[in-house]
Amino acid sequence: MYLRRFGMLLVGLVLLATQSVAQVDFPTVFPQPVLVLDQEGLFINSKLGQAMQLIQAGKRTVLLQESRVISDAFVIEEKRLTEIRSEVTPEEFRTLSEDFDKRVQAARESQLAKDVEMQKSIEGQRRRFIVIAAPFLSEIMAKYQASAIIDQRSVLLFNRNLDITLEAIEILDRAFELNPDLATERE
C-alpha cells in the first residue's frame, strides 16, 4: 500500500516538475550549416595558389642550380686532389684533403640551412594564402548563413552539397585577376 501511494506521489511530482520546466522559456536555436572546404584543392587549383606555387618553384630551382654548381666544383677539385696526390708529401696531401673536407661540410650545412629556410617559406606561403582567402571564405559563410567552414580532411562523411571548394576557387580567381599582386604582396 505504501508503495502504491509512493508511486502515485512520485508520478505526481514528475508531472508537476515537467509542467514547471515546460513553462521556462528556452531560446529557440535554429541550426546553421557547416560548410566543407578542400583546403589543399583550393590552394592547388586556384590561380592565386598556382601563382604562389610558381614563385616557390622558381626559388627552389635557383637553390637546386646553386647546389649543382657547388657540387660540380667540388667534384672537379676532388679530381684535382686525386691527381696531385703522388706529387705532394703525405702531410701536404692530408692538409689539402682536410681543408677540402671542411669546405665540403660547410657547403652542405649551408645548403641544408637554405633548404630549411625554403621549407619555412613554403609553409609561410600556405599560411599567407589562407589569410588572403579568409575574407572571401567569410563572404561565402555569410551567403549561406553558415556557422563554420571545416577542412574536408577533418570530416569522415558529409553531404557534397556543403562543399564550397569550387565556389571559393571561382571567387579567388576573380580576385586574383583583378589584383595579380596578391601572390607577391607581403602580409
C-alpha positions as CSV (number, residue, x, y, z in Angstrom):
1,M,0.0,0.0,0.0
2,Y,2.8,2.4,0.9
3,L,4.5,1.5,-2.4
4,R,1.4,2.3,-4.4
5,R,0.9,5.7,-2.7
6,F,4.6,6.4,-3.0
7,G,4.4,5.5,-6.7
8,M,1.4,7.8,-7.3
9,L,3.1,10.6,-5.3
10,L,6.3,10.2,-7.5
11,V,4.2,10.3,-10.7
12,G,2.5,13.5,-9.5
13,L,5.8,15.1,-8.6
14,V,7.2,14.2,-12.1
15,L,4.2,15.7,-13.8
16,L,4.5,18.8,-11.7
17,A,8.2,19.1,-12.5
18,T,7.7,18.7,-16.2
19,Q,4.9,21.4,-16.2
20,S,7.2,23.8,-14.4
21,V,10.1,23.1,-16.8
22,A,7.8,23.5,-19.8
23,Q,6.9,26.9,-18.6
24,V,10.5,28.1,-18.7
25,D,11.3,30.0,-21.9
26,F,14.4,28.4,-23.6
27,P,16.0,30.2,-26.5
28,T,15.0,28.8,-29.9
29,V,18.1,27.6,-31.7
30,F,18.0,27.3,-35.5
31,P,20.7,25.0,-36.8
32,Q,23.2,26.7,-39.2
33,P,25.0,24.8,-41.8
34,V,28.6,23.8,-41.5
35,L,30.4,24.2,-44.9
36,V,33.2,21.9,-46.1
37,L,36.3,23.1,-48.0
38,D,39.1,21.1,-49.6
39,Q,41.9,23.4,-48.4
40,E,44.6,21.7,-50.5
41,G,42.4,21.7,-53.6
42,L,41.7,25.4,-53.1
43,F,45.5,26.2,-52.9
44,I,46.4,23.9,-55.8
45,N,43.6,24.7,-58.2
46,S,43.1,28.5,-57.7
47,K,45.0,30.9,-59.8
48,L,46.3,32.6,-56.7
49,G,47.6,29.4,-55.3
50,Q,49.2,28.4,-58.6
51,A,50.9,31.8,-58.8
52,M,52.3,31.3,-55.3
53,Q,53.4,27.8,-56.2
54,L,55.2,29.1,-59.3
55,I,57.1,31.7,-57.2
56,Q,58.2,29.0,-54.8
57,A,59.2,26.7,-57.7
58,G,61.4,29.4,-59.1
59,K,63.1,29.8,-55.8
60,R,63.5,26.1,-55.5
61,T,65.0,25.9,-59.0
62,V,67.6,28.6,-58.1
63,L,68.5,26.7,-54.9
64,L,68.9,23.4,-56.9
65,Q,71.1,25.1,-59.5
66,E,73.3,26.6,-56.9
67,S,73.7,23.2,-55.2
68,R,74.6,21.7,-58.6
69,V,77.2,24.3,-59.3
70,I,78.8,23.9,-55.9
71,S,78.7,20.1,-56.2
72,D,80.3,20.2,-59.7
73,A,83.0,22.5,-58.4
74,F,83.8,20.1,-55.6
75,V,83.9,17.1,-58.0
76,I,86.5,18.9,-60.1
77,E,88.5,19.9,-57.0
78,E,88.4,16.3,-55.7
79,K,89.6,15.0,-59.0
80,R,92.5,17.5,-59.0
81,L,93.4,16.5,-55.4
82,T,93.5,12.8,-56.5
83,E,95.7,13.8,-59.4
84,I,98.3,15.7,-57.3
85,R,98.4,13.1,-54.5
86,S,101.6,11.5,-55.8
87,E,103.2,14.9,-56.3
88,V,102.9,16.1,-52.7
89,T,104.0,14.8,-49.4
90,P,101.6,12.9,-47.3
91,E,101.4,15.8,-44.8
92,E,100.6,18.3,-47.5
93,F,98.0,16.0,-49.0
94,R,96.4,15.5,-45.6
95,T,96.3,19.2,-45.0
96,L,94.8,19.8,-48.5
97,S,92.2,17.0,-48.1
98,E,91.2,18.1,-44.6
99,D,90.7,21.6,-45.9
100,F,88.7,20.2,-48.8
101,D,86.5,18.1,-46.4
102,K,85.9,21.2,-44.2
103,R,84.7,23.2,-47.2
104,V,82.5,20.4,-48.4
105,Q,80.9,20.0,-45.0
106,A,80.4,23.8,-44.7
107,A,78.8,23.9,-48.1
108,R,76.5,21.0,-47.2
109,E,75.5,22.7,-44.0
110,S,74.9,26.0,-45.8
111,Q,72.7,24.3,-48.5
112,L,70.8,22.4,-45.8
113,A,70.1,25.7,-43.9
114,K,68.9,27.2,-47.2
115,D,66.6,24.1,-47.8
116,V,65.2,24.5,-44.2
117,E,64.5,28.2,-45.0
118,M,62.9,27.2,-48.2
119,Q,60.5,24.8,-46.4
120,K,59.7,27.6,-43.9
121,S,59.0,29.9,-46.8
122,I,56.7,27.4,-48.4
123,E,54.8,26.9,-45.1
124,G,54.6,30.7,-44.8
125,Q,53.1,31.0,-48.3
126,R,50.4,28.5,-47.3
127,R,49.5,30.5,-44.2
128,R,49.6,33.7,-46.2
129,F,47.3,32.1,-48.8
130,I,44.7,31.3,-46.1
131,V,45.0,34.8,-44.7
132,I,44.3,36.2,-48.2
133,A,41.5,33.7,-48.8
134,A,39.8,34.3,-45.4
135,P,37.7,37.4,-46.3
136,F,36.4,35.6,-49.4
137,L,35.6,32.5,-47.4
138,S,33.9,34.7,-44.9
139,E,31.7,36.1,-47.6
140,I,30.7,32.5,-48.6
141,M,29.9,31.8,-45.0
142,A,27.7,34.8,-44.7
143,K,26.0,33.9,-48.0
144,Y,25.0,30.5,-46.7
145,Q,24.5,31.7,-43.1
146,A,26.9,29.1,-42.0
147,S,28.4,28.8,-38.6
148,A,31.7,27.3,-39.7
149,I,33.9,26.1,-42.6
150,I,35.9,22.9,-41.9
151,D,38.6,21.3,-43.9
152,Q,37.5,18.3,-45.8
153,R,40.3,16.2,-44.4
154,S,38.7,16.6,-40.9
155,V,35.4,15.1,-42.0
156,L,34.6,11.4,-42.3
157,L,31.3,11.8,-44.2
158,F,29.5,14.8,-45.4
159,N,26.8,15.9,-47.9
160,R,28.7,17.0,-51.1
161,N,26.3,20.0,-51.3
162,L,28.1,21.5,-48.4
163,D,31.4,21.6,-50.3
164,I,32.2,25.1,-51.3
165,T,35.6,24.5,-52.8
166,L,34.7,25.2,-56.4
167,E,32.8,28.3,-55.5
168,A,35.8,29.5,-53.4
169,I,38.2,28.9,-56.3
170,E,36.0,30.9,-58.6
171,I,35.8,33.8,-56.2
172,L,39.6,33.7,-55.5
173,D,40.3,33.5,-59.3
174,R,38.2,36.7,-59.9
175,A,40.0,38.5,-57.1
176,F,43.4,37.4,-58.4
177,E,42.6,38.5,-61.9
178,L,41.7,41.9,-60.6
179,N,44.9,42.0,-58.4
180,P,47.7,39.7,-59.5
181,D,50.0,41.2,-56.9
182,L,48.1,39.2,-54.3
183,A,50.6,36.4,-55.0
184,T,53.6,38.6,-54.1
185,E,52.3,41.1,-51.6
186,R,53.6,40.8,-48.1
187,E,51.2,40.3,-45.1
